[in-house]
Amino acid sequence: MPERAGQDRVVIVGAGLSGLTAAHRIVARARMLRRPTEVVVLEAKDRIGGAIWTDHRDGFTLEGGADSFITNKPWGMDLCRELGLSDQLMGTDEQHRRSFVVRDGRLLPVPEGFVLMAPNRLGPILTTPTISIRGKLRMLMDLVIPRGAPDTDESLASFVRRRLGREALERLVQPLVGGIYTADPAELSLKATLPQFQQMERDHRSLILAGMRQARTSGSTDRHASGARYGLFVTLADGMATLPQTLANGLPPDCLRLSTPVRKICKPELGSALWRVEPLDGPPLEASSVIVSTEAYSAARLLDGVDSELALHLRAIPYASSAVVNIAYRRDQIAHPLDGFGVVVPKIEGRSILAVSFTSIKFPSRAPVGTVLMRVFIGGATQPELFELDDASILGIVHYELGELLGARGAPLLEVVGRHPRAMPQYTLGHLDRVAAVRRRQARHPRLILCGNAFDGVGVPDCIRAAIAAADTAIAALVEPAQPAAA
């Protein structure tokens, strides 16, 4: 028999950041509205947090997923304040706020003021050894090239080649963007991933002019940073897992059920307004509303019996797998001065890693004095075969690449391989159309809500914003009279 509740019940599938944020929001809103509402969060794994996990070993703070989030999207900061975590927030170290890029096996600084795709200063572009003279001249043509066709779903690679040239794409943009999305820029939709650059072209015609004007207007302290605006990044003192753990700790007793995979979701039967969620083991749960916060392909499996066309649209969202290796050395084992926050590796270099983050340079408290903690990224959409290697082979690649690029010598103090199978959605060309199709089909099913990083942004603040919207939709639906399923 289904497990029944004498009050409204919202079942949330998935206890990652999105699911836990939605649960927190519903509990808080229901309490404010004085509407008794039970929240049940079902998680297939034996832990919470999804792609976010933190481990503490021998004085090192190891991050398996996101190690920070940006503050110019307010939802992450707002949630931390709401949870009483403001005193735990800390920014990046003010020294060495720059990145390196590999060229011919050497680490060269990303030009100052070059942030992802748009330079905000001319001098560093003209003097950088990262780009050839011919490549620099081609980049400067951005100053005179006309705007592209408005509102087209252009690939990121096509956009950068058109505005800045092939060399800027291959030597700067591809590795910088690849480090964020673990994706191939030739497949990524600019409109779905970095629409602000399309807007910059629309408003200012030139990316260079737009970058310079924005830098003057904002007076940003990151104007001289390279690779990313590192002054906007913050983390939590005890690690990013503090965020999902604090969310979970604030939920009512028995709300969270770990090691509880869901077999399927069933739509309301004729004459009923209640959804049914069937765990793999145990009785099904009746629910006034259901929020699915899993990967899109997992949501598709759960919803096949509800709406096969919705499931088809969800399966059309591709994913990439990646591995993250936390590795630590004594400082005297590394020849490179490590006077930056990390290095990105262009695909054209033919190496077997995507990037290296100098974690303990960016956040010094992450490692004991006299040591260095780094994170090495492998796999992604451009090198999917490397993810399939066993841990020993991956560590062999990491040792070799760090030896070649940073002069790392000797046995590491520790090394931990973390894997993220099919965890990063790829916002490829047509992504916004696919999401619109998902939303249209979802609208046919009142009180069934989808959220997560597959739709409207992959970053921590994006997931929080989407989860809050999902929770508010669920609460709004509860206060409306439920309509029984029609014949």
VOVOMAR-157040 format. One record per residue (C-alpha): residue in three letters; x, y, z. Coordinates in pm, whole numbers, plus 50000, padded with zeros to 5 digits. Layout:
<nodes>
NODE  rest   east  north     up
NODE   Ala      X      Y      Z
...
</nodes>
This chain:
<nodes>
NODE  rest   east  north     up
NODE   Met  50000  50000  50000
NODE   Pro  50125  50355  49932
NODE   Glu  50262  50548  50226
NODE   Arg  50004  50818  50293
NODE   Ala  50025  51152  50469
NODE   Gly  49748  51344  50639
NODE   Gln  49884  51671  50505
NODE   Asp  50048  51808  50193
NODE   Arg  50359  51618  50101
NODE   Val  50631  51720  49857
NODE   Val  50869  51446  49747
NODE   Ile  51205  51560  49617
NODE   Val  51419  51315  49421
NODE   Gly  51789  51387  49467
NODE   Ala  51983  51528  49764
NODE   Gly  52237  51732  49575
NODE   Leu  52261  52107  49620
NODE   Ser  51947  52164  49411
NODE   Gly  51731  51913  49596
NODE   Leu  51842  52025  49940
NODE   Thr  51794  52393  49856
NODE   Ala  51443  52319  49732
NODE   Ala  51365  52125  50050
NODE   His  51497  52407  50270
NODE   Arg  51291  52662  50081
NODE   Ile  50968  52462  50099
NODE   Val  51005  52401  50474
NODE   Ala  51066  52771  50534
NODE   Arg  50782  52889  50308
NODE   Ala  50531  52639  50446
NODE   Arg  50616  52748  50799
NODE   Met  50570  53113  50703
NODE   Leu  50236  53036  50537
NODE   Arg  50136  52819  50837
NODE   Arg  50052  52539  50598
NODE   Pro  50153  52196  50733
NODE   Thr  50365  52036  50462
NODE   Glu  50577  51724  50484
NODE   Val  50894  51721  50276
NODE   Val  51062  51391  50185
NODE   Val  51399  51391  50007
NODE   Leu  51500  51061  49845
NODE   Glu  51868  51008  49759
NODE   Ala  52005  50700  49584
NODE   Lys  52357  50740  49726
NODE   Asp  52464  50701  50086
NODE   Arg  52565  51066  50112
NODE   Ile  52428  51408  50030
NODE   Gly  52576  51683  49815
NODE   Gly  52579  51530  49468
NODE   Ala  52886  51655  49283
NODE   Ile  52996  51857  49588
NODE   Trp  53206  51675  49846
NODE   Thr  53481  51781  50084
NODE   Asp  53734  51563  50263
NODE   His  53982  51663  50533
NODE   Arg  54308  51465  50546
NODE   Asp  54632  51539  50727
NODE   Gly  54562  51912  50734
NODE   Phe  54452  51928  50367
NODE   Thr  54103  52031  50254
NODE   Leu  54015  51829  49945
NODE   Glu  53730  51932  49716
NODE   Gly  53581  51682  49475
NODE   Gly  53352  51920  49291
NODE   Ala  53311  52297  49290
NODE   Asp  53568  52456  49522
NODE   Ser  53411  52804  49518
NODE   Phe  53133  53012  49366
NODE   Ile  53097  53360  49220
NODE   Thr  52940  53652  49404
NODE   Asn  52810  53858  49111
NODE   Lys  52521  53610  49092
NODE   Pro  52359  53679  49431
NODE   Trp  52181  53351  49507
NODE   Gly  52481  53172  49658
NODE   Met  52569  53460  49889
NODE   Asp  52205  53511  49985
NODE   Leu  52165  53146  50082
NODE   Cys  52484  53149  50287
NODE   Arg  52362  53454  50477
NODE   Glu  52023  53291  50533
NODE   Leu  52194  52980  50674
NODE   Gly  52420  53181  50905
NODE   Leu  52736  53098  50708
NODE   Ser  52850  53453  50636
NODE   Asp  53137  53432  50884
NODE   Gln  53270  53124  50704
NODE   Leu  53293  53289  50362
NODE   Met  53642  53372  50240
NODE   Gly  53774  53510  49915
NODE   Thr  54074  53417  49706
NODE   Asp  54418  53527  49816
NODE   Glu  54497  53873  49682
NODE   Gln  54839  53768  49551
NODE   His  54891  53599  49216
NODE   Arg  54540  53653  49079
NODE   Arg  54629  53529  48735
NODE   Ser  54629  53208  48531
NODE   Phe  54878  53039  48303
NODE   Val  54826  52873  47968
NODE   Val  55052  52611  47813
NODE   Arg  55225  52694  47485
NODE   Asp  55484  52454  47342
NODE   Gly  55518  52290  47682
NODE   Arg  55584  52618  47869
NODE   Leu  55358  52797  48116
NODE   Leu  55286  53150  47993
NODE   Pro  55062  53402  48171
NODE   Val  54719  53459  48028
NODE   Pro  54731  53826  47920
NODE   Glu  54629  54064  48198
NODE   Gly  54270  54172  48160
NODE   Phe  54175  53883  47932
NODE   Val  53869  53735  48102
NODE   Leu  53734  53421  47931
NODE   Met  53672  53580  47591
NODE   Ala  53707  53955  47614
NODE   Pro  54023  54160  47673
NODE   Asn  53972  54481  47868
NODE   Arg  54323  54618  47801
NODE   Leu  54515  54651  47474
NODE   Gly  54871  54661  47610
NODE   Pro  54886  54305  47745
NODE   Ile  54738  54170  47422
NODE   Leu  55005  54343  47216
NODE   Thr  55293  54222  47434
NODE   Thr  55187  53870  47534
NODE   Pro  55408  53581  47414
NODE   Thr  55103  53354  47428
NODE   Ile  54979  53478  47088
NODE   Ser  55188  53522  46773
NODE   Ile  55219  53860  46600
NODE   Arg  54982  53741  46330
NODE   Gly  54736  53624  46596
NODE   Lys  54754  53961  46772
NODE   Leu  54681  54148  46450
NODE   Arg  54384  53923  46390
NODE   Met  54254  53990  46742
NODE   Leu  54277  54365  46681
NODE   Met  54047  54325  46381
NODE   Asp  53770  54286  46640
NODE   Leu  53781  54666  46661
NODE   Val  53646  54698  46305
NODE   Ile  53457  54376  46235
NODE   Pro  53080  54435  46214
NODE   Arg  52827  54268  46437
NODE   Gly  52706  53921  46356
NODE   Ala  52348  53827  46281
NODE   Pro  52130  53895  46585
NODE   Asp  51966  53618  46788
NODE   Thr  52140  53329  46614
NODE   Asp  52236  53018  46810
NODE   Glu  52605  53044  46726
NODE   Ser  52865  52810  46865
NODE   Leu  53116  52957  47104
NODE   Ala  53399  52855  46871
NODE   Ser  53235  53020  46571
NODE   Phe  53178  53341  46765
NODE   Val  53540  53365  46887
NODE   Arg  53687  53279  46547
NODE   Arg  53470  53546  46389
NODE   Arg  53558  53816  46640
NODE   Leu  53913  53735  46758
NODE   Gly  54047  53474  46519
NODE   Arg  54147  53107  46524
NODE   Glu  54462  53148  46734
NODE   Ala  54282  53331  47014
NODE   Leu  54028  53051  47017
NODE   Glu  54281  52768  47025
NODE   Arg  54536  52928  47257
NODE   Leu  54318  53118  47504
NODE   Val  53943  53076  47487
NODE   Gln  53918  52700  47434
NODE   Pro  54128  52609  47738
NODE   Leu  53971  52877  47960
NODE   Val  53614  52783  47873
NODE   Gly  53698  52414  47864
NODE   Gly  53808  52442  48226
NODE   Ile  53455  52556  48320
NODE   Tyr  53234  52337  48103
NODE   Thr  53470  52042  48025
NODE   Ala  53327  52089  47676
NODE   Asp  53417  52140  47311
NODE   Pro  53360  52507  47216
NODE   Ala  53266  52397  46864
NODE   Glu  52959  52230  47015
NODE   Leu  52870  52479  47291
NODE   Ser  52587  52725  47239
NODE   Leu  52707  53077  47315
NODE   Lys  52352  53190  47384
NODE   Ala  52306  52915  47645
NODE   Thr  52646  52938  47816
NODE   Leu  52792  53288  47794
NODE   Pro  52519  53513  47653
NODE   Gln  52681  53821  47806
NODE   Phe  52942  53815  47528
NODE   Gln  52675  53809  47262
NODE   Gln  52519  54107  47439
NODE   Met  52857  54282  47445
NODE   Glu  52880  54247  47068
NODE   Arg  52524  54371  47028
NODE   Asp  52574  54675  47253
NODE   His  52931  54775  47166
NODE   Arg  52999  54593  46834
NODE   Ser  53356  54508  46950
NODE   Leu  53448  54275  47238
NODE   Ile  53765  54475  47301
NODE   Leu  53577  54804  47318
NODE   Ala  53311  54647  47538
NODE   Gly  53570  54504  47777
NODE   Met  53759  54834  47804
NODE   Arg  53440  55034  47861
NODE   Gln  53311  54794  48123
NODE   Ala  53645  54796  48305
NODE   Arg  53645  55178  48316
NODE   Thr  53283  55191  48431
NODE   Ser  53311  54930  48703
NODE   Gly  53654  55029  48830
NODE   Ser  53703  54657  48902
NODE   Thr  53996  54555  49119
NODE   Asp  54018  54253  48888
NODE   Arg  54103  54463  48586
NODE   His  54459  54326  48590
NODE   Ala  54359  53967  48665
NODE   Ser  54388  53708  48390
NODE   Gly  54172  53410  48304
NODE   Ala  53885  53490  48540
NODE   Arg  53769  53766  48775
NODE   Tyr  53914  53595  49081
NODE   Gly  53805  53871  49317
NODE   Leu  53447  53752  49266
NODE   Phe  53515  53398  49391
NODE   Val  53445  53288  49747
NODE   Thr  53445  52958  49930
NODE   Leu  53358  52828  50276
NODE   Ala  53630  52795  50537
NODE   Asp  53559  52427  50612
NODE   Gly  53493  52337  50249
NODE   Met  53207  52360  50003
NODE   Ala  53033  52056  50155
NODE   Thr  52942  52286  50445
NODE   Leu  52665  52430  50228
NODE   Pro  52468  52110  50152
NODE   Gln  52540  51977  50504
NODE   Thr  52398  52291  50666
NODE   Leu  52091  52267  50444
NODE   Ala  52042  51903  50545
NODE   Asn  52096  51976  50915
NODE   Gly  51815  52231  50908
NODE   Leu  51554  51993  50768
NODE   Pro  51297  51825  50993
NODE   Pro  51378  51480  51136
NODE   Asp  51322  51188  50897
NODE   Cys  51296  51426  50601
NODE   Leu  51608  51291  50433
NODE   Arg  51625  50927  50322
NODE   Leu  51966  50816  50194
NODE   Ser  52039  50494  50002
NODE   Thr  51686  50513  49864
NODE   Pro  51693  50495  49484
NODE   Val  51367  50565  49305
NODE   Arg  51235  50312  49054
NODE   Lys  50975  50527  48885
NODE   Ile  50730  50814  48924
NODE   Cys  50362  50758  48839
NODE   Lys  50116  51032  48748
NODE   Pro  49790  51066  48940
NODE   Glu  49537  50795  48876
NODE   Leu  49191  50871  48748
NODE   Gly  49001  51074  49007
NODE   Ser  49309  51143  49221
NODE   Ala  49535  51446  49247
NODE   Leu  49823  51259  49413
NODE   Trp  50143  51157  49242
NODE   Arg  50309  50830  49336
NODE   Val  50685  50790  49382
NODE   Glu  50806  50430  49396
NODE   Pro  51141  50361  49567
NODE   Leu  51334  50054  49459
NODE   Asp  51269  49909  49805
NODE   Gly  50983  49992  50037
NODE   Pro  50629  50116  49985
NODE   Pro  50545  50388  49732
NODE   Leu  50486  50742  49855
NODE   Glu  50188  50953  49761
NODE   Ala  50276  51316  49699
NODE   Ser  50089  51637  49642
NODE   Ser  50387  51756  49436
NODE   Val  50711  51604  49308
NODE   Ile  51040  51783  49238
NODE   Val  51300  51592  49035
NODE   Ser  51649  51736  49080
NODE   Thr  51856  51456  48926
NODE   Glu  52057  51455  48602
NODE   Ala  51832  51487  48298
NODE   Tyr  51889  51129  48182
NODE   Ser  51799  50998  48529
NODE   Ala  51485  51210  48531
NODE   Ala  51399  51066  48188
NODE   Arg  51417  50710  48323
NODE   Leu  51190  50798  48615
NODE   Leu  50935  50972  48394
NODE   Asp  50916  50733  48099
NODE   Gly  50577  50608  48216
NODE   Val  50447  50958  48282
NODE   Asp  50532  51120  47949
NODE   Ser  50754  50945  47697
NODE   Glu  50796  51264  47492
NODE   Leu  50914  51456  47798
NODE   Ala  51159  51175  47868
NODE   Leu  51280  51193  47508
NODE   His  51351  51566  47539
NODE   Leu  51538  51507  47866
NODE   Arg  51755  51238  47707
NODE   Ala  51850  51482  47432
NODE   Ile  52061  51681  47680
NODE   Pro  52414  51534  47653
NODE   Tyr  52654  51488  47943
NODE   Ala  53030  51457  47987
NODE   Ser  53231  51266  48246
NODE   Ser  53543  51392  48418
NODE   Ala  53791  51301  48689
NODE   Val  53937  51537  48950
NODE   Val  54264  51442  49117
NODE   Asn  54355  51612  49445
NODE   Ile  54731  51585  49482
NODE   Ala  54972  51735  49738
NODE   Tyr  55351  51779  49751
NODE   Arg  55607  51941  49972
NODE   Arg  55672  52287  49834
NODE   Asp  56036  52200  49761
NODE   Gln  55920  51921  49529
NODE   Ile  55777  52174  49281
NODE   Ala  56023  52373  49068
NODE   His  55770  52621  48931
NODE   Pro  55720  52937  49143
NODE   Leu  55340  52880  49141
NODE   Asp  55282  53253  49113
NODE   Gly  54929  53214  48983
NODE   Phe  54607  53032  49058
NODE   Gly  54642  52758  48800
NODE   Val  54712  52655  48444
NODE   Val  54484  52563  48155
NODE   Val  54594  52336  47873
NODE   Pro  54487  52401  47512
NODE   Lys  54368  52095  47325
NODE   Ile  54612  52185  47048
NODE   Glu  54900  52105  47288
NODE   Gly  54806  51737  47274
NODE   Arg  54841  51677  47647
NODE   Ser  54631  51447  47866
NODE   Ile  54498  51695  48122
NODE   Leu  54254  51984  48093
NODE   Ala  54376  52210  48371
NODE   Val  54551  52232  48707
NODE   Ser  54418  52446  48990
NODE   Phe  54675  52557  49249
NODE   Thr  54428  52516  49532
NODE   Ser  54654  52620  49820
NODE   Ile  54773  52929  49632
NODE   Lys  54416  53037  49568
NODE   Phe  54307  52946  49923
NODE   Pro  54618  52917  50144
NODE   Ser  54433  52762  50438
NODE   Arg  54364  52452  50228
NODE   Ala  54709  52302  50298
NODE   Pro  54970  52299  50578
NODE   Val  55259  52544  50561
NODE   Gly  55541  52416  50341
NODE   Thr  55312  52207  50121
NODE   Val  55117  52256  49798
NODE   Leu  54771  52120  49719
NODE   Met  54653  52106  49357
NODE   Arg  54355  51975  49163
NODE   Val  54409  51819  48819
NODE   Phe  54119  51780  48575
NODE   Ile  54100  51496  48323
NODE   Gly  53847  51378  48066
NODE   Gly  53551  51590  47968
NODE   Ala  53385  51603  47628
NODE   Thr  53715  51649  47443
NODE   Gln  53895  51346  47595
NODE   Pro  53622  51104  47709
NODE   Glu  53847  50800  47675
NODE   Leu  54073  50916  47960
NODE   Phe  53787  50899  48209
NODE   Glu  53762  50526  48142
NODE   Leu  54117  50460  48264
NODE   Asp  54169  50302  48605
NODE   Asp  54293  50510  48898
NODE   Ala  54654  50393  48863
NODE   Ser  54666  50499  48498
NODE   Ile  54508  50837  48575
NODE   Leu  54760  50898  48853
NODE   Gly  55041  50802  48616
NODE   Ile  54921  51068  48371
NODE   Val  54901  51326  48650
NODE   His  55254  51250  48775
NODE   Tyr  55394  51279  48423
NODE   Glu  55212  51601  48333
NODE   Leu  55296  51775  48661
NODE   Gly  55657  51671  48618
NODE   Glu  55667  51811  48266
NODE   Leu  55478  52134  48331
NODE   Leu  55563  52223  48694
NODE   Gly  55881  52030  48760
NODE   Ala  55712  51811  49023
NODE   Arg  55953  51550  49156
NODE   Gly  55922  51261  49398
NODE   Ala  55627  51086  49556
NODE   Pro  55324  51300  49644
NODE   Leu  55220  51342  50006
NODE   Leu  54869  51232  49910
NODE   Glu  54663  51176  49598
NODE   Val  54290  51111  49565
NODE   Val  54102  51040  49243
NODE   Gly  53742  51162  49231
NODE   Arg  53516  51063  48943
NODE   His  53208  51237  48806
NODE   Pro  53041  51001  48558
NODE   Arg  52798  51180  48326
NODE   Ala  52776  51468  48570
NODE   Met  52834  51776  48354
NODE   Pro  52549  51870  48117
NODE   Gln  52666  52000  47783
NODE   Tyr  52484  52313  47667
NODE   Thr  52535  52234  47301
NODE   Leu  52379  52411  47003
NODE   Gly  52002  52398  47034
NODE   His  52013  52373  47415
NODE   Leu  51766  52654  47475
NODE   Asp  51522  52494  47231
NODE   Arg  51558  52160  47410
NODE   Val  51494  52324  47746
NODE   Ala  51189  52505  47606
NODE   Ala  51055  52171  47479
NODE   Val  51108  52019  47824
NODE   Arg  50923  52307  47988
NODE   Arg  50630  52280  47747
NODE   Arg  50585  51910  47819
NODE   Gln  50639  51963  48192
NODE   Ala  50357  52220  48194
NODE   Arg  50116  51940  48099
NODE   His  50176  51783  48438
NODE   Pro  50076  52011  48726
NODE   Arg  50282  51965  49040
NODE   Leu  50565  51786  48858
NODE   Ile  50870  52014  48867
NODE   Leu  51219  51969  48724
NODE   Cys  51532  52149  48842
NODE   Gly  51907  52099  48853
NODE   Asn  52207  52204  48646
NODE   Ala  52079  52059  48317
NODE   Phe  51866  52356  48221
NODE   Asp  51954  52712  48319
NODE   Gly  52315  52717  48442
NODE   Val  52578  52483  48585
NODE   Gly  52727  52698  48862
NODE   Val  52643  52690  49233
NODE   Pro  52439  53015  49226
NODE   Asp  52252  52900  48914
NODE   Cys  52151  52573  49082
NODE   Ile  52037  52758  49395
NODE   Arg  51829  53004  49192
NODE   Ala  51660  52721  48996
NODE   Ala  51591  52523  49315
NODE   Ile  51430  52824  49482
NODE   Ala  51210  52876  49178
NODE   Ala  51112  52507  49182
NODE   Ala  51026  52525  49552
NODE   Asp  50817  52838  49506
NODE   Thr  50632  52670  49218
NODE   Ala  50559  52371  49441
NODE   Ile  50430  52588  49724
NODE   Ala  50216  52796  49487
NODE   Ala  50064  52476  49347
NODE   Leu  49979  52353  49695
NODE   Val  49771  52656  49779
NODE   Glu  49566  52607  49461
NODE   Pro  49294  52340  49472
NODE   Ala  49433  52022  49320
NODE   Gln  49246  51897  49014
NODE   Pro  49188  51519  49003
NODE   Ala  49315  51344  48694
NODE   Ala  49049  51337  48423
NODE   Ala  48946  51043  48218
</nodes>
